[in-house]
Amino acid sequence: MRSKNIFQSPVTSHQSLTKAMKVLTTLIALILPAGTAVAAERNVTLFLDGAKVEQRFVVNGGYLEIPLPAALKPGSLRLVPRAATRIERVETVPARLPLRVERELARLTERRERLQARLQALKTREGIFTAAAKAQSGKAPRKTKSNPEPLQNIRKGTDFALTQLEEVYGAKRAVEKELAALDGKEAALRKEGNAGGCIARVWLSGRRPDIAAAWLQTDLSWSPRYDIRLGGDGTAEVTIHPRLPALAKGGAVSVSMASVLKGPGAVAAMPVTGEQSAIVTLRLPVQVKGDGRDVSASLAFTMTNTATQMLPGGDISCYRNGTYIGTARLAAIQSLESREILCGE
């Protein structure tokens, strides 16, 4: 009888050890809490069609979890080690809703089901009383011993059906309003719990790991608002202000007149502190139609974009010699292109 070889080959032994280490690493990540991370230097650059988020993390430990939004652009996550930090491993997993958010969503779902059942019942009642009102109003009055006042009885029946319909309409409006409020609450909860998002699990080595994270997301952007001030010299002072989305407090915000989805590359970004910040002020040639002396009349003019870059579309406010004329909507103007604008109509 041939004896079995109790010694594994070096290749088989190395593969088994590697598989065991992967399983052990995963178990440790699941059992042990993430290292305490201090997030600092959060910067958001808003583009016309998205945003770039940059954030630094200093970790007291060798493991870090970074929550990423559902609107993350696939493949855009970048992690850069700082100082003597080494990134050992990165994986992304779907984000799990916090238990509190799950319970609140379940409560909202139950409430929604009850409201939808109530709305369906009200629609049924609406149909019944609508048919009753039509039947009453279509009756031919016939005077009998048991019905000496047919017109009065028909009117009473019609009025009753209409009164019931009014109550049904009022109840329906209340239910529909509450359903709309539930939609808003659910959306806010899902955003708070990062529903549809993911978690970047990062294993690090170093004395005090320090990394910079950056990613692109499509649910944040800015849009321009223009102040156009016409003088009497055939030019207009054009100032661009930003309309900003709601952002988390803390960190710096910048805006760029470029596209992030098409690849922003090296583009200029202007720091802003609010919607009154002036991104850029230009002096552009204009040609006013008519004399424009009557301040109560609308203002029509043609503006030429002599800047080197495109002016994106946005809302505008027009002024002539300091007098506010009105608002309008400006379509995008390419460089050296002219656009007719009518304000105050």
LINJO-V407473 format. One record per helix or strand. SS is the DSSP state (H for helix, E for strand). FROM is the first residue (numbers start at 1). LEN is the number of residues. Records with the same first field share a line. If there is no record, write none. Layout:
SS=FROM-LEN ; FROM-LEN
//
This chain:
H=10-22 ; 99-39 ; 150-43
E=36-11 ; 51-10 ; 63-6 ; 72-1 ; 78-4 ; 86-9 ; 198-8 ; 210-8 ; 223-8 ; 235-9 ; 252-4 ; 270-3 ; 278-12 ; 299-6 ; 311-1 ; 314-7 ; 323-8 ; 333-1 ; 338-6
//
